[in-house]
Amino acid sequence: MADESVDLGRRGFLRGRRRAEPAPLRPPWARTERFTDLCSRCGACADACPAGIIHRGDGGFPEVDFRRGECSFCAACAGSCPEPVFDRAAASPWTLVVRIGPSCLAVNRVVCRSCRDACPESAIRFALAPGGVAVPVVENDACTGCGACLAACPADAVVLQPGAETAHAP
C-alpha cells in the first residue's frame, strides 16, 4: 500500500516532498493564475524589495517569506519587473486570510500579545473568553496581509493563507 502523504508527481516524488505542502505566496499584485508562465525568474523583484521578504523559491520563481519581515506595499517589486507579471490595477495587492493556530501562546493560557503589538492596522485584538483568558480575534476587514503579525509570533501560530480572490485579471 502506497503512502498517501507523498506527492507522486515526478518532481515531488524525486524531491521526497509531502503532498500537503501549500502553494507558495507570490509577491503582491502578482497575476497568480499565470505566474509561472509570465515570470522569467530574473530576480529583479527580489533585488528591489527593500524589506527583503521576496526570495527565489522553488524553480527560481519569487516567493514571499514573512519570517524575514513584513510587506510595506511599496510596489518596488512590481515596478522593477520587466515582464507582465504584476497587475497594479488590481483593487488590492492580494487577499490573505489570517489564521491563528492552536500553538498560539494566548490560546494555551500564556500571556502573549506579540501579534497585536506588531499589527500596524490594529486588525488583531484580544477578547476575554470564559475563564478570564484573552484570546486573539482577527478583524479580516482591517487586515492588509502585510505579515507583521506572522514575523512577530514566537510560537509560529499565525498563518497567512491565500483567500478566495487572490487571482488577478490577465
C-alpha positions as CSV (number, residue, x, y, z in Angstrom):
1,M,0.0,0.0,0.0
2,A,1.4,3.4,-1.0
3,D,2.0,6.2,1.4
4,E,-0.9,8.7,0.6
5,S,1.1,11.7,2.0
6,V,3.8,11.5,-0.6
7,D,3.4,13.6,-3.8
8,L,3.7,11.0,-6.6
9,G,4.1,13.7,-9.2
10,R,7.5,13.4,-10.8
11,R,9.1,16.5,-9.3
12,G,7.6,16.0,-5.9
13,F,8.4,12.3,-5.8
14,L,12.1,12.9,-6.7
15,R,12.4,15.5,-4.0
16,G,10.6,13.4,-1.4
17,R,8.0,16.1,-0.9
18,R,4.9,15.6,1.1
19,R,1.6,16.3,-0.7
20,A,0.1,18.7,1.9
21,E,2.6,21.5,1.1
22,P,0.7,24.8,0.4
23,A,1.2,26.8,-2.8
24,P,3.9,29.4,-2.4
25,L,2.9,33.0,-1.8
26,R,3.8,35.2,-4.7
27,P,4.7,38.9,-4.4
28,P,1.9,41.5,-4.1
29,W,-0.1,42.3,-7.3
30,A,1.2,39.1,-9.0
31,R,-1.0,37.5,-11.6
32,T,-1.1,34.2,-9.7
33,E,-3.1,32.2,-12.3
34,R,-0.4,32.7,-14.9
35,F,2.6,33.5,-12.8
36,T,5.0,30.7,-13.8
37,D,4.1,31.3,-17.5
38,L,4.9,35.0,-17.3
39,C,7.8,35.2,-14.9
40,S,11.3,34.9,-16.4
41,R,12.9,34.3,-13.0
42,C,15.3,37.2,-13.4
43,G,15.2,38.1,-9.7
44,A,14.6,41.8,-10.2
45,C,11.6,41.8,-7.8
46,A,13.7,40.2,-5.1
47,D,16.5,42.6,-5.6
48,A,14.1,45.6,-5.5
49,C,12.3,44.6,-2.3
50,P,13.5,46.9,0.5
51,A,12.1,44.6,3.2
52,G,14.0,41.6,1.8
53,I,10.9,39.3,2.1
54,I,11.0,38.2,-1.6
55,H,13.4,35.4,-2.4
56,R,14.0,32.8,-5.0
57,G,11.9,29.8,-4.3
58,D,11.2,26.5,-6.0
59,G,12.4,26.6,-9.6
60,G,13.8,30.1,-9.1
61,F,10.4,31.7,-9.0
62,P,10.0,34.5,-6.5
63,E,8.2,33.8,-3.2
64,V,7.3,35.9,-0.2
65,D,8.7,34.8,3.2
66,F,7.1,36.7,6.1
67,R,9.6,35.3,8.5
68,R,12.0,37.8,7.1
69,G,9.7,40.8,7.8
70,E,6.6,42.5,6.6
71,C,5.4,43.9,3.3
72,S,5.0,47.7,3.2
73,F,3.3,47.5,-0.2
74,C,5.8,49.9,-1.7
75,A,5.4,48.3,-5.1
76,A,9.1,48.2,-5.8
77,C,8.8,44.6,-6.9
78,A,6.1,45.4,-9.4
79,G,8.0,48.5,-10.7
80,S,11.2,46.6,-11.3
81,C,9.8,43.6,-13.2
82,P,10.4,43.6,-16.9
83,E,7.7,41.1,-17.6
84,P,3.9,41.5,-17.4
85,V,3.7,39.5,-14.1
86,F,2.2,42.2,-12.0
87,D,-1.3,43.8,-12.2
88,R,-1.1,47.2,-10.4
89,A,-4.7,48.0,-11.5
90,A,-6.0,45.3,-9.1
91,A,-8.1,46.5,-6.2
92,S,-5.8,45.1,-3.6
93,P,-2.3,43.6,-3.7
94,W,-3.6,40.3,-2.6
95,T,-6.3,38.7,-0.4
96,L,-4.8,36.8,2.5
97,V,-6.7,35.2,5.3
98,V,-5.1,35.3,8.8
99,R,-5.5,32.1,10.8
100,I,-4.2,31.7,14.4
101,G,-3.4,28.1,15.1
102,P,-3.7,26.0,18.3
103,S,0.0,26.6,19.1
104,C,-0.8,30.2,20.0
105,L,0.6,31.0,23.5
106,A,-2.5,33.0,24.4
107,V,-4.8,30.1,23.4
108,N,-2.7,27.9,25.7
109,R,-3.1,30.3,28.6
110,V,0.2,32.0,28.4
111,V,0.1,35.8,28.2
112,C,1.3,37.0,24.8
113,R,0.2,39.9,22.7
114,S,3.0,39.9,20.1
115,C,0.8,39.7,17.1
116,R,-1.4,42.5,18.3
117,D,1.5,44.8,19.1
118,A,3.1,44.2,15.7
119,C,0.0,44.8,13.6
120,P,0.1,48.3,12.1
121,E,-3.6,48.1,11.2
122,S,-4.8,47.0,14.7
123,A,-6.5,44.1,13.0
124,I,-5.8,41.7,15.9
125,R,-7.5,42.3,19.2
126,F,-7.7,40.1,22.3
127,A,-11.2,39.3,23.6
128,L,-11.9,37.8,27.0
129,A,-13.1,34.2,26.9
130,P,-14.7,32.1,29.6
131,G,-12.3,31.6,32.4
132,G,-10.7,35.0,32.1
133,V,-8.4,34.1,29.3
134,A,-7.8,36.6,26.5
135,V,-7.7,35.0,23.0
136,P,-6.8,36.6,19.7
137,V,-9.5,37.7,17.3
138,V,-8.7,38.8,13.8
139,E,-10.7,41.5,12.1
140,N,-10.3,40.3,8.5
141,D,-11.8,43.5,7.1
142,A,-9.0,45.6,8.7
143,C,-6.1,43.1,7.8
144,T,-4.0,44.0,4.8
145,G,-2.0,40.8,4.8
146,C,1.3,42.6,5.4
147,G,2.8,39.7,7.5
148,A,3.9,41.8,10.5
149,C,2.0,39.5,12.9
150,L,3.5,36.4,11.4
151,A,7.1,37.6,11.9
152,A,6.4,38.6,15.5
153,C,4.7,35.4,16.7
154,P,7.1,33.5,19.0
155,A,5.1,30.3,18.6
156,D,4.7,30.3,14.8
157,A,0.9,30.2,15.3
158,V,0.0,32.9,12.8
159,V,-0.5,31.7,9.2
160,L,-1.4,33.9,6.2
161,Q,-3.2,31.9,3.6
162,P,-4.4,32.9,0.1
163,G,-8.0,33.8,0.2
164,A,-10.7,33.1,-2.4
165,E,-9.9,36.1,-4.5
166,T,-6.1,36.0,-4.9
167,A,-6.2,35.7,-8.7
168,H,-6.0,38.9,-10.7
169,A,-7.3,39.5,-14.2
170,P,-4.8,38.7,-17.0
